[in-house]
Amino acid sequence: GLTGGHVIMLGPGNEEAALRALRAYPGGLQVGGGINAANARRFLEAGASHVIVTSAIFTAGELDFAKLEEIVAVTGRDRLVIDLSCRRQADGWFVATDRWQTVTSYGITAENVRALEGRCAEFLVHAADVEGLQGGIDAELVARLGELVTIPTTYAGGARSLADLELVDRLSGGRLDLTIGSALDIFGGSGVAYDACVAYNRHAIGSAP
């Protein structure tokens, strides 16, 4: 079955629903949205394979390494996903926190990526400028991430067809996975059928060298 799917708690009042999902599929789902050092263990013990963090490791628009180390001490590197969701600025892409409303000073650069790779298992990167619009991926960001990352990384934002799976794979040199959200039929979309995605990935895995 699907592993590595994301359960994201958007706002208050849905923590119990997230916990029920994790308990129903132990080890199969990652969880994010309001995760911090104080509550991460609860979600891991409920069955999350990983917890996803963004805003909890930033203070006043700056990456707070002390907060990051607090979370790593709870989760361990191998069960932590750092969300580097970002917005494009004049001089590149910068991490956006607080539901992508606050653009931080932390750029998507080689130095910054290297500083975090040793502290987490994966990256999750939403292209906030195109997220949810089904208008196409941010191809330049995908290519740039493909140049930078050396750990598993999932890109999200703008996917609208099955062809985007192949496009992201090609642009990133095979280094990025793609999350498809609002375009997916099981979420009410019409651009991509879930069964077609499963078939594509099974074929890709089967034909891998």
Long-range contacts (C-beta under 8 A, 24 or more apart in sequence): 1-25, 1-28, 2-28, 2-198, 3-27, 3-28, 3-29, 3-49, 4-28, 4-29, 4-30, 4-49, 4-154, 5-29, 5-30, 6-30, 6-31, 6-32, 6-52, 6-124, 6-179, 7-31, 7-32, 7-48, 8-32, 8-33, 8-52, 9-33, 9-34, 10-99, 18-43, 19-43, 19-46, 22-46, 22-47, 22-48, 23-47, 30-81, 32-81, 32-83, 32-124, 35-71, 36-71, 37-67, 37-70, 37-71, 37-73, 37-74, 40-71, 40-74, 40-75, 41-74, 41-75, 44-75, 44-79, 48-79, 49-79, 50-75, 50-79, 50-80, 50-81, 50-121, 50-122, 51-75, 51-79, 51-80, 51-81, 52-81, 52-82, 52-83, 52-124, 53-80, 53-81, 53-82, 53-83, 54-82, 54-83, 54-84, 54-85, 54-95, 54-97, 55-97, 55-98, 57-82, 58-95, 58-97, 58-104, 58-106, 61-97, 61-102, 61-103, 61-104, 61-105, 62-104, 62-105, 62-106, 63-95, 63-104, 63-106, 63-112, 68-116, 68-119, 69-119, 72-119, 72-120, 77-118, 77-119, 77-120, 77-121, 78-121, 79-121, 80-119, 80-120, 80-121, 81-120, 81-121, 81-122, 81-123, 81-124, 82-116, 82-119, 82-120, 82-122, 82-123, 82-124, 83-123, 83-124, 83-125, 83-126, 84-108, 84-116, 84-123, 84-124, 84-125, 85-124, 85-125, 85-126, 85-127, 85-128, 85-131, 85-156, 86-125, 86-126, 86-127, 86-128, 86-141, 87-128, 87-129, 88-129, 88-138, 88-141, 93-141, 93-144, 96-128, 100-126, 100-128, 100-131, 108-141, 108-144, 108-145, 108-148, 109-148, 110-148, 113-148, 113-149, 117-149, 117-150, 117-151, 120-151, 121-151, 121-152, 122-151, 122-152, 122-153, 122-154, 123-149, 123-151, 123-152, 123-153, 123-154, 124-153, 124-154, 124-156, 124-179, 125-153, 125-154, 125-155, 125-156, 126-155, 126-156, 126-157, 127-155, 127-156, 127-157, 127-158, 128-157, 129-157, 130-157, 130-158, 131-156, 131-157, 131-158, 131-181, 132-181, 132-182, 133-158, 134-158, 134-159, 134-160, 134-182, 134-183, 134-189, 134-191, 135-160, 136-160, 136-164, 137-164, 137-167, 137-168, 137-178, 139-167, 139-171, 142-167, 142-168, 142-171, 142-172, 142-176, 143-171, 143-172, 145-172, 145-175, 145-176, 146-171, 146-172, 146-173, 146-175, 146-176, 149-175, 149-176, 150-175, 152-177, 153-177, 154-178, 154-179, 155-179, 156-181, 159-183, 159-191, 159-192, 160-191, 160-192, 161-191, 161-192, 162-192, 162-193, 162-196, 162-197, 162-200, 165-197, 165-200, 165-201, 169-204
